[in-house]
Amino acid sequence: MSMFVTEMQKTVVELTAPGKGILAADESSGTIEKRFKVVNAPSTEETRRDYRELLFSTPGLNAFISGVILFEETLKQKGAAGMPLPQMLAAQGIVPGIKVDKGTVALPGFPGEKVTQGLDGLAERLGEYKRLGARFAKWRAVIDIGAGIPTAQAIAANAHALARYAGLCQEQGVVPIVEPEVLMDGNHTLSTCARVTEEVLHTVFGELNRQRISLECMILKPNMVVPGIGCPEQATPEQIARATLTCFRRTVPAAVPGIYFLSGGQGDAAATANLNAMNAHVDKLPWVLSFSYGRALQAPAINAWRGQAANKASAQKALFQRARLNGAARQGKYSAAMENA
């Protein structure tokens, strides 16, 4: 790995640039089809390309977005003018990345729990992705909270896979985004989410350490500590910030350069307000706190676009506005009044 340390450090510096975050545009074909269906847009290879090209060519996007996570199909596509989409990003100073996991399957013997697959052949795939322009990668592990779950074994199985993935990435000079997501689904409380997230992160970093991952050359993409969406007692951004930062101070080593939150089903404005609360009230943290949002960045754009080429400008304007607001939250300078500006 040592031969790639300088290369990975350069990628990390670019991804963690001040005031910027990462756009997750790596929805699988099935997921993006669901999003398109809501706005009555057909999901074909061509419409998916047109939509993502629209996102990537948004004027001024590079002021707030440092990297984009691509789906494999997108990594191999060219824009309407013939330029490969990863090159289109790189030309704007935005780092192209790639989602490399193959989704979740049931964990045998553990009802209601899942493990992420995709390690088989990953080394070869990473080599190809890197040749196509990807400089970082993402692997998502999914942890459910419910009756009797998560079990220690499910957490351990997912942590092991995350660390093996990270090792394969670093061996090829690709920066791994390590994404352990404790899901918002359910009626669990803020304190339950805090307890589970703490256990998950302890386990993940123990496994990363055992598998000799360079913490300086990775980025963590966790959930925020939030109550379940069915919990009758929801939390304020300040409560979420306090619970999340307490959890991270106990679990995330200072060597990790950046924590880039997933939105995980939070609304657009809620995800921005919660990130802002963490950055607004804290002077000194060892890590950059930023965003790596999918739906919470894209939802307004997809609603404006609706599959119509004529709506391109308004869709780009909607994406730019959300990226700008999250860029402000990354610096603790967001306010709800900015939503209507």
C-alpha positions, 0 to 999 in steps of 0.5 A: 500500500505504501507506494500509493500513500501520497496518491491517497493523501492527495485525494483525501485533501481534495475531498475534504476541501473547506466548505464542500461535501460529496454528492452521492449519485450512486443509486442502483438501477432499481432505486433510481427507477423508484425515484423516477416513477414518482415524477413520471419519468421513464428509467432507461440507460439514456434517461439515467445518463441525461439526468446524471449529466444534468447534475454533473454539469450544474454551473458552479457545483464545484464551489460546494461539491468536492466529489461524486459517488457514481454507480458503475453504469454511470462511470462507463457512460459518456455525456451527450457531447461524447466526454466520459462522465468521470472526465466531466467531473474531473475537468471541474476539479470534482473527484469521481468515486464509485460504489462497489458493493453489491447490495445486501443479503439476509445473514444466515441464522440471523432473522431480520439482519443483513450483510453486504456482498461484493467482495468476490472479484472486487480487486479486479473491479477496483483496477478497472474502476481506477482506470476509468477515473475513480479515485475513491470508493464506497461500501455500505453496511446496513444495521437494523434496530428492532426486537433483539437486533442488531446482534453482535454477530451481525455487526461483526460480519458487516464490520469485517466486510467493510474492513476487507473492502477498505484493504482492497481499496488502499492496496490499489490507491483508491480511498475507501469511504467506510459506510456503516449505516444504522437505519432510521426505520423503526420507533427506537429512541435517540438513546437507543440509536446512540447505543447501537451506533456506538457499538457499531463504530467500536466494532468497525474501527476494531476491525479496521485496526486488525486489518491494518487499514490506514485511517489517514487514507479513508473517510467515514460515512456514518448515520447521524444519531437520530430517533427512529422515524416512528418514535413519538419523541423526535429530537431537535438539531441541537439534541441530535448534534450533542448525541452524535458528537458524544458518540463519535468522540468515544469511537472515531480515532482522531486520525480519520480525516473526515466524517461525511454523513449520509442523510439516511431518509432525513428531509432535505432541510433536516439533514442540513440543519442537523449538520449545521448544529454540529459545526455551529457549536463546536470549536475544535474537533479532530475531524472535518464534519461534512455531508455525503447526501444522495436524496437530501441533495437530489430531491429538489432537482429530480422534482424540478426535472421530471424527465423533461429536457426543458426543465434542465436549468431549473433542476440545476438551480435546485441542486445548486441551492441545496449544495450551497445550503449544505456548504454553509452547514459544513461551516456552521453558517446555515440558517432556516431563513436561507431556505427561501432566499 
